Amino acid sequence: ATRLVEQLLMLARQQAGPTAVERKEPIALAALVQVVVGDLWETAHARHIDIGLVEAADTSILGHRDALNILIRNLLDNAIKYTPNGGTINVAVIRGDVDCQLTVDDSGPGVAQDDRERIFDRFYRVAGPQIGTPGSGLGLAIVKTIADMHRATLSVGQSPSLGGFKVTVRFP
């Protein structure tokens, strides 16, 4: 409950607009991802989910550390929540010619094409066998808000390597 309140406060602050206190700083994205993967490793391991950073390009982006931490955590929490026991989650930070990409691939059930446009809407939850899974339907809405704050774009689809869901965040 405390984490949800913190995230809601972050969402409200971001929608109110940036303040002088919230100036962007250089963030080593792969290092931040490693910290979050380490924080969530025990949760994934308890369900025998293999989670790891499979590519870690040495690249920095200008951003808000706390907000990016929440973005990464929400993406990984979501992947852990919907990946079946014994599944796999691969995270990568890839340097492109004009951008830096954060990808999260999982071996879960994926998201139907019809639902992909709505998953970033507040309170929207995909129907299916995971419907009893606890959640507020805010995690990916918060991801979208933080991505927008960083002028990043989000794309979703089917993971070509694991068959489940894939989210890509492209930072300029």
C-alpha positions in Angstrom: 0.0 0.0 0.0 2.9 2.4 0.8 4.5 1.8 -2.5 1.2 2.5 -4.4 0.8 5.8 -2.4 4.4 6.8 -3.3 3.7 6.0 -7.0 0.5 8.0 -7.0 2.3 10.9 -5.5 5.0 10.7 -8.2 2.3 10.5 -10.9 0.5 13.6 -9.4 3.8 15.6 -9.2 4.7 14.7 -12.8 1.3 15.8 -14.1 1.6 19.1 -12.2 4.8 19.8 -14.2 8.5 19.9 -13.4 9.8 22.0 -10.5 13.2 23.5 -10.0 14.0 20.7 -7.6 13.3 18.0 -10.2 16.1 18.9 -12.7 17.4 16.1 -14.8 20.8 14.6 -14.2 22.9 12.1 -16.2 21.8 8.5 -15.2 23.7 5.4 -16.1 20.6 3.4 -17.2 22.2 -0.1 -17.1 23.5 0.5 -13.6 20.0 1.6 -12.4 18.4 -1.5 -14.1 21.0 -3.7 -12.4 19.9 -2.3 -9.0 16.2 -2.9 -9.7 16.8 -6.4 -11.0 18.8 -7.1 -7.8 16.0 -5.7 -5.7 13.4 -8.0 -7.4 15.6 -11.1 -7.8 14.4 -12.7 -4.6 10.7 -12.2 -5.6 11.3 -13.7 -9.0 13.5 -16.5 -7.6 10.8 -17.6 -5.2 8.7 -18.4 -8.3 11.6 -20.0 -10.1 11.6 -17.2 -12.7 15.0 -16.6 -14.3 15.4 -12.8 -14.4 18.5 -11.1 -15.7 20.1 -8.2 -17.5 21.1 -9.9 -20.8 22.6 -6.7 -22.4 24.0 -3.7 -20.5 25.2 -1.0 -22.9 27.3 1.7 -21.1 25.1 4.7 -21.8 23.7 7.6 -19.9 20.4 9.4 -20.3 19.3 12.7 -18.8 16.5 11.9 -16.3 15.0 11.8 -12.9 16.6 8.9 -10.9 13.6 8.2 -8.7 11.1 8.4 -11.6 13.2 6.1 -13.7 13.5 3.7 -10.8 9.7 3.5 -10.6 9.4 3.0 -14.4 11.9 0.1 -14.3 10.4 -1.4 -11.2 6.8 -1.2 -12.5 7.8 -2.9 -15.8 9.6 -5.7 -14.0 6.9 -6.1 -11.3 4.4 -6.5 -14.1 6.6 -9.1 -15.9 7.1 -11.1 -12.7 3.4 -10.9 -11.9 2.3 -12.4 -15.2 5.2 -14.7 -16.0 4.3 -18.3 -14.9 6.5 -20.2 -12.4 9.6 -21.4 -14.0 9.5 -18.7 -16.7 12.1 -16.2 -18.0 12.4 -12.4 -18.0 15.2 -10.8 -20.0 16.0 -7.2 -19.6 18.3 -5.2 -21.9 19.8 -1.8 -22.2 20.8 -1.2 -25.8 22.5 1.8 -27.3 21.2 2.8 -30.7 22.5 5.4 -33.1 20.1 8.1 -32.0 18.5 6.6 -28.8 18.9 4.2 -25.9 16.5 1.4 -25.5 15.3 -0.4 -22.4 13.5 -3.7 -23.2 11.7 -6.2 -21.0 10.8 -9.6 -22.6 9.0 -12.3 -20.7 7.7 -15.8 -21.3 4.2 -15.0 -19.9 0.9 -15.2 -21.8 1.5 -11.9 -23.6 -1.2 -9.3 -24.3 -3.8 -9.6 -27.1 -3.5 -7.1 -29.9 -6.8 -5.5 -29.0 -5.6 -4.8 -25.4 -2.2 -3.4 -26.4 -3.6 0.1 -27.1 -5.3 0.3 -23.7 -2.7 -1.2 -21.3 -1.2 2.2 -20.5 -4.7 3.6 -19.5 -5.3 4.2 -15.8 -7.2 1.3 -14.1 -7.2 -0.8 -17.2 -6.5 -4.5 -16.5 -6.3 -7.2 -19.2 -9.0 -9.9 -18.8 -7.8 -13.5 -18.6 -6.5 -16.1 -16.2 -4.5 -13.5 -14.3 -7.6 -11.5 -13.4 -7.3 -12.6 -9.7 -3.8 -11.2 -9.6 -3.6 -8.2 -7.2 -3.1 -4.9 -8.8 -4.6 -1.5 -9.3 -4.3 -1.0 -13.1 -2.0 2.0 -12.4 1.5 0.5 -12.9 1.7 0.9 -16.7 -0.1 4.2 -16.6 2.7 5.5 -14.3 5.2 4.0 -16.7 3.6 6.0 -19.5 3.7 9.2 -17.5 7.3 8.8 -16.6 8.2 7.9 -20.2 6.4 11.0 -21.4 8.3 13.1 -18.8 11.6 11.8 -20.3 10.3 12.3 -23.9 10.7 8.5 -24.3 8.4 6.4 -26.5 6.8 3.1 -25.5 6.1 0.2 -27.8 4.7 -3.2 -27.0 4.4 -6.5 -28.7 5.2 -10.2 -28.6 8.6 -11.2 -27.5 10.4 -12.8 -30.4 12.8 -14.7 -28.2 10.5 -15.8 -25.3 7.0 -15.7 -26.8 5.4 -13.6 -24.1 5.1 -9.8 -23.8 7.8 -7.3 -24.8 7.9 -3.7 -23.8 10.5 -1.3 -25.3 11.2 2.2 -23.9 13.2 4.4 -26.3 15.0 7.3 -24.7 16.2 10.1 -27.0 
